[in-house]
Amino acid sequence: MRLLIDTSKVTFTVGREVQPKTDQNGQQRYERNTNVPMWAVQLVAMDDGGAEVITVTVTGHQPPKVAVGQLVNPVELQAIPWAQNGKNGTAFRASDIKAVAGSKAGSASSS
């Protein structure tokens, strides 16, 4: 089950440089159906209740163009509950991660 998250009252900031999403052998993972590379983006999500660090998976031939400290909006953010080998958690996916207009950080440039 995939649950679409309402992000209208949440502020997201990039917490770490975008990394390739890797398997247990350190190889970049690719989406099963499209063979498009997967990327892991660490975000700090803040709302009235506090902050939480989440890692969001995005697929694309190039990594999202965002920088550490930059305000961003995850597009179509989904929470995906999982359970495997006695462990469970929530994975996060988005169709894209876009910089908030006018926000600057690191080496990101507006185009």
N, CA, C and O of each residue as an XYZ file, in Angstrom:
444
protein
N       0.832     -1.175      0.000
C       0.000      0.000      0.000
C       0.878      1.240      0.000
O       1.859      1.317      0.740
N       0.525      2.200     -0.825
C       1.236      3.473     -0.889
C       0.283      4.575     -0.442
O      -0.849      4.658     -0.917
N       0.747      5.412      0.468
C      -0.088      6.466      1.025
C       0.477      7.819      0.618
O       1.625      8.132      0.932
N      -0.318      8.622     -0.078
C       0.104      9.955     -0.485
C       0.092     10.876      0.732
O      -0.890     10.901      1.474
N       1.160     11.626      0.944
C       1.299     12.485      2.121
C       0.958     13.928      1.765
O       1.426     14.458      0.758
N       0.131     14.560      2.612
C      -0.177     15.983      2.467
C       1.009     16.762      3.027
O       1.258     16.735      4.232
N       1.734     17.450      2.164
C       2.934     18.176      2.581
C       2.688     19.678      2.710
O       3.636     20.447      2.871
N       1.428     20.101      2.642
C       1.117     21.530      2.608
C       1.545     22.278      3.870
O       1.785     23.483      3.803
N       1.648     21.601      5.023
C       2.020     22.270      6.271
C       3.387     21.820      6.781
O       3.691     21.948      7.967
N       4.207     21.293      5.872
C       5.529     20.794      6.234
C       6.585     21.533      5.421
O       6.402     21.775      4.228
N       7.690     21.889      6.072
C       8.822     22.507      5.387
C       9.912     21.453      5.274
O      10.226     20.767      6.246
N      10.490     21.328      4.079
C      11.542     20.332      3.849
C      12.845     21.031      3.493
O      12.873     21.938      2.661
N      13.928     20.592      4.141
C      15.264     21.109      3.869
C      16.167     19.928      3.549
O      16.084     18.884      4.197
N      17.033     20.090      2.547
C      17.965     19.021      2.184
C      19.011     18.902      3.285
O      19.644     19.889      3.661
N      19.189     17.678      3.800
C      20.110     17.452      4.908
C      21.479     16.946      4.495
O      22.440     17.083      5.252
N      21.588     16.358      3.299
C      22.854     15.774      2.844
C      22.835     15.752      1.324
O      21.767     15.758      0.713
N      24.017     15.728      0.714
C      24.088     15.653     -0.749
C      23.336     14.427     -1.252
O      23.314     13.386     -0.595
N      22.725     14.561     -2.413
C      22.001     13.446     -3.027
C      22.983     12.306     -3.276
O      24.086     12.526     -3.776
N      22.577     11.084     -2.923
C      23.410      9.897     -3.080
C      22.710      8.890     -3.986
O      21.480      8.847     -4.018
N      23.470      8.079     -4.725
C      22.824      6.968     -5.433
C      22.217      6.017     -4.402
O      22.839      5.759     -3.371
N      21.026      5.496     -4.655
C      20.437      4.481     -3.776
C      21.116      3.173     -4.138
O      21.112      2.761     -5.298
N      21.702      2.519     -3.133
C      22.509      1.333     -3.412
C      21.926      0.082     -2.769
O      21.149      0.149     -1.817
N      22.325     -1.067     -3.321
C      21.930     -2.353     -2.749
C      22.957     -2.765     -1.700
O      23.877     -2.006     -1.399
N      22.803     -3.965     -1.144
C      23.704     -4.432     -0.081
C      25.144     -4.591     -0.555
O      26.049     -4.680      0.274
N      25.380     -4.630     -1.868
C      26.730     -4.760     -2.416
C      27.326     -3.412     -2.829
O      28.426     -3.358     -3.379
N      26.588     -2.317     -2.561
C      27.087     -0.994     -2.907
C      26.833     -0.578     -4.344
O      27.325      0.463     -4.779
N      26.070     -1.374     -5.092
C      25.758     -1.050     -6.482
C      24.493     -0.201     -6.550
O      23.539     -0.431     -5.807
N      24.496      0.798     -7.465
C      23.305      1.644     -7.585
C      22.108      0.799     -8.000
O      22.202     -0.065     -8.873
N      20.978      1.073     -7.348
C      19.746      0.359     -7.673
C      19.031      1.066     -8.821
O      19.169      2.273     -9.017
N      18.252      0.269     -9.585
C      17.470      0.778    -10.704
C      16.029      0.341    -10.520
O      15.762     -0.753    -10.024
N      15.102      1.199    -10.921
C      13.690      0.849    -10.818
C      13.412     -0.363    -11.694
O      13.847     -0.434    -12.843
N      12.681     -1.310    -11.128
C      12.446     -2.594    -11.788
C      11.817     -2.473    -13.177
O      12.307     -3.075    -14.133
N      10.747     -1.708    -13.292
C       9.995     -1.659    -14.552
C      10.608     -0.776    -15.618
O      10.416     -1.024    -16.808
N      11.351      0.261    -15.211
C      11.859      1.231    -16.186
C      13.370      1.205    -16.358
O      13.894      1.773    -17.316
N      14.082      0.548    -15.431
C      15.540      0.522    -15.442
C      16.155      1.926    -15.316
O      17.240      2.185    -15.838
N      15.446      2.828    -14.616
C      15.920      4.192    -14.376
C      16.626      4.211    -13.014
O      16.132      3.607    -12.062
N      17.783      4.901    -12.907
C      18.519      4.941    -11.642
C      17.695      5.535    -10.496
O      16.846      6.403    -10.699
N      17.975      5.039     -9.283
C      17.297      5.521     -8.089
C      18.278      6.344     -7.254
O      19.465      6.029     -7.178
N      17.757      7.409     -6.627
C      18.565      8.330     -5.839
C      17.965      8.473     -4.445
O      16.744      8.437     -4.293
N      18.800      8.633     -3.434
C      18.367      8.826     -2.058
C      18.636     10.275     -1.653
O      19.759     10.767     -1.757
N      17.574     10.947     -1.188
C      17.683     12.344     -0.783
C      17.283     12.448      0.686
O      16.146     12.143      1.046
N      18.210     12.875      1.528
C      17.910     13.046      2.949
C      17.257     14.411      3.140
O      17.807     15.440      2.748
N      16.063     14.399      3.755
C      15.336     15.639      4.003
C      15.046     15.785      5.489
O      14.793     14.802      6.186
N      15.087     17.023      5.962
C      14.628     17.338      7.311
C      13.224     17.907      7.135
O      13.042     18.973      6.547
N      12.235     17.179      7.654
C      10.833     17.590      7.551
C      10.442     18.274      8.850
O      10.567     17.685      9.924
N       9.965     19.524      8.762
C       9.596     20.273      9.958
C       8.156     20.754      9.869
O       7.719     21.282      8.847
N       7.419     20.557     10.981
C       6.072     21.099     11.092
C       5.889     21.629     12.503
O       6.865     21.740     13.246
N       4.665     21.958     12.892
C       4.407     22.518     14.219
C       4.825     21.577     15.341
O       5.096     22.025     16.455
N       4.880     20.272     15.059
C       5.212     19.290     16.082
C       6.693     19.014     16.243
O       7.081     18.276     17.148
N       7.531     19.585     15.390
C       8.965     19.353     15.482
C       9.553     18.959     14.137
O       9.016     19.310     13.086
N      10.666     18.226     14.176
C      11.378     17.859     12.954
C      11.690     16.375     12.947
O      11.826     15.746     13.996
N      11.801     15.833     11.757
C      12.186     14.439     11.582
C      13.025     14.337     10.313
O      12.743     15.006      9.319
N      14.053     13.501     10.351
C      14.889     13.272      9.177
C      14.346     12.049      8.451
O      14.166     10.989      9.049
N      14.086     12.206      7.150
C      13.615     11.090      6.329
C      14.497     10.982      5.090
O      15.085     11.968      4.646
N      14.580      9.795      4.546
C      15.276      9.597      3.277
C      14.221      9.284      2.236
O      13.422      8.362      2.398
N      14.229     10.064      1.164
C      13.232      9.938      0.107
C      13.914      9.395     -1.145
O      14.955      9.903     -1.560
N      13.326      8.360     -1.744
C      13.842      7.790     -2.986
C      13.174      8.470     -4.167
O      11.956      8.647     -4.195
N      14.001      8.853     -5.154
C      13.534      9.480     -6.388
C      14.195      8.741     -7.541
O      15.362      8.361     -7.444
N      13.464      8.534     -8.628
C      14.083      7.938     -9.811
C      14.306      9.012    -10.868
O      13.515      9.947    -10.993
N      15.384      8.870    -11.623
C      15.686      9.808    -12.690
C      17.040      9.490    -13.291
O      17.915      8.935    -12.626
N      17.203      9.845    -14.551
C      18.486      9.590    -15.212
C      19.592     10.443    -14.595
O      20.766     10.074    -14.640
N      19.212     11.591    -14.015
C      20.151     12.454    -13.298
C      19.608     12.662    -11.884
O      18.394     12.610    -11.684
N      20.483     12.896    -10.897
C      19.991     13.154     -9.542
C      19.235     14.479     -9.489
O      19.467     15.354    -10.323
N      18.325     14.641     -8.510
C      17.654     15.939     -8.359
C      18.688     17.036     -8.148
O      19.697     16.821     -7.476
N      18.444     18.201     -8.716
C      19.377     19.323     -8.608
C      19.016     20.163     -7.382
O      18.391     21.219     -7.484
N      19.431     19.654     -6.224
C      19.202     20.339     -4.955
C      20.499     20.325     -4.171
O      21.383     19.509     -4.429
N      20.607     21.241     -3.202
C      21.844     21.364     -2.426
C      21.541     21.306     -0.933
O      20.424     21.592     -0.501
N      22.541     20.935     -0.161
C      22.415     20.861      1.289
C      21.954     22.212      1.832
O      22.499     23.252      1.464
N      20.949     22.192      2.709
C      20.422     23.405      3.316
C      19.330     24.094      2.513
O      18.716     25.048      2.990
N      19.087     23.623      1.309
C      18.101     24.247      0.432
C      16.683     23.808      0.806
O      16.451     22.643      1.132
N      15.741     24.749      0.756
C      14.329     24.416      0.938
C      13.812     23.770     -0.336
O      14.058     24.259     -1.438
N      13.091     22.664     -0.174
C      12.601     21.917     -1.333
C      11.161     21.465     -1.108
O      10.649     21.494      0.011
N      10.525     21.049     -2.200
C       9.202     20.438     -2.147
C       9.287     19.065     -2.794
O       9.589     18.969     -3.984
N       9.027     17.997     -2.039
C       8.933     16.675     -2.673
C       7.605     16.598     -3.431
O       6.554     16.947     -2.893
N       7.661     16.144     -4.668
C       6.471     16.054     -5.523
C       5.860     14.666     -5.364
O       6.553     13.658     -5.500
N       4.558     14.618     -5.074
C       3.830     13.362     -4.910
C       4.519     12.445     -3.891
O       4.780     11.276     -4.173
N       4.810     12.990     -2.707
C       5.478     12.224     -1.660
C       4.563     11.113     -1.155
O       3.404     11.353     -0.815
N       5.095      9.903     -1.111
C       4.341      8.734     -0.664
C       5.062      8.060      0.487
O       6.292      8.031      0.535
N       4.278      7.515      1.423
C       4.808      6.665      2.488
C       4.438      5.235      2.128
O       3.288      4.953      1.794
N       5.411      4.335      2.196
C       5.197      2.937      1.816
C       5.609      2.052      2.991
O       6.799      1.817      3.203
N       4.625      1.557      3.760
C       4.962      0.658      4.867
C       5.567     -0.644      4.323
O       5.154     -1.131      3.270
N       6.552     -1.205      5.049
C       7.164     -2.458      4.606
C       7.465     -3.343      5.814
O       7.598     -2.865      6.940
N       7.566     -4.634      5.549
C       7.969     -5.621      6.557
C       8.738     -6.716      5.837
O       8.283     -7.246      4.824
N       9.925     -7.054      6.377
C      10.760     -8.067      5.744
C      11.693     -8.667      6.790
O      12.336     -7.938      7.545
N      11.764     -9.979      6.833
C      12.662    -10.688      7.749
C      12.518    -10.227      9.201
O      13.514    -10.054      9.904
N      11.276    -10.029      9.644
C      11.032     -9.633     11.022
C      11.267     -8.167     11.318
O      11.103     -7.746     12.463
N      11.643     -7.377     10.334
C      11.847     -5.943     10.510
C      10.737     -5.215      9.766
O      10.158     -5.751      8.822
N      10.444     -3.991     10.195
C       9.460     -3.202      9.463
C       9.788     -1.728      9.574
O      10.583     -1.311     10.416
N       9.165     -0.949      8.712
C       9.404      0.487      8.696
C       8.557      1.149      7.637
O       7.579      0.583      7.149
N       8.951      2.357      7.292
C       8.261      3.118      6.264
C       9.301      3.652      5.291
O      10.279      4.281      5.695
N       9.084      3.399      4.018
C       9.933      3.956      2.965
C       9.211      5.170      2.389
O       7.982      5.226      2.384
N       9.977      6.132      1.908
C       9.398      7.330      1.302
C       9.857      7.434     -0.135
O      11.033      7.239     -0.442
N       8.905      7.749     -1.026
C       9.220      7.954     -2.446
C       8.559      9.226     -2.913
O       7.512      9.623     -2.403
N       9.176      9.861     -3.885
C       8.600     11.046     -4.521
C       8.908     10.958     -6.011
O       9.902     10.356     -6.416
N       8.048     11.562     -6.818
C       8.305     11.547     -8.257
C       9.416     12.528     -8.621
O      10.076     12.365     -9.647
N       9.628     13.559     -7.775
C      10.710     14.522     -7.990
C      10.887     15.328     -6.705
O      10.024     15.314     -5.828
N      11.997     16.019     -6.607
C      12.230     16.948     -5.503
C      12.662     18.254     -6.146
O      13.687     18.320     -6.826
N      11.866     19.292     -5.922
C      12.105     20.586     -6.557
C      12.511     21.625     -5.528
O      11.987     21.659     -4.414
N      13.454     22.471     -5.921
C      13.863     23.573     -5.059
C      12.709     24.558     -4.922
O      11.985     24.811     -5.885
N      12.537     25.117     -3.715
C      11.544     26.162     -3.506
C      12.067     27.425     -4.173
O      13.234     27.778     -4.000
N      11.226     28.105     -4.928
C      11.640     29.314     -5.650
C      12.252     30.319     -4.685
O      11.680     30.621     -3.638
N      13.415     30.828     -5.049
C      14.081     31.842     -4.245
C      14.965     31.325     -3.142
O      15.649     32.109     -2.485
N      14.972     29.980     -2.912
C      15.840     29.452     -1.856
C      17.210     29.156     -2.426
O      17.339     28.658     -3.544
N      18.235     29.469     -1.644
C      19.610     29.225     -2.085
C      20.344     28.476     -0.991
O      20.115     28.694      0.199
N      21.231     27.589     -1.415
C      22.111     26.906     -0.464
C      23.189     26.216     -1.259
O      22.994     25.893     -2.431
N      24.312     25.991     -0.640
C      25.396     25.264     -1.295
C      25.709     25.819     -2.651
O      25.856     27.030     -2.813
N      25.815     24.937     -3.648
C      26.189     25.355     -4.989
C      25.029     25.308     -5.961
O      25.239     25.346     -7.173
N      23.811     25.226     -5.455
C      22.641     25.142     -6.333
C      22.477     26.462     -7.066
O      22.714     27.533     -6.507
N      22.074     26.373     -8.306
C      21.827     27.587     -9.074
C      20.447     27.519     -9.671
O      19.964     26.437    -10.005
N      19.812     28.649     -9.809
C      18.472     28.656    -10.399
C      18.610     28.773    -11.898
O      19.513     29.444    -12.398
N      17.709     28.117    -12.618
C      17.778     28.181    -14.069
C      16.460     28.548    -14.665
O      16.340     28.647    -15.886
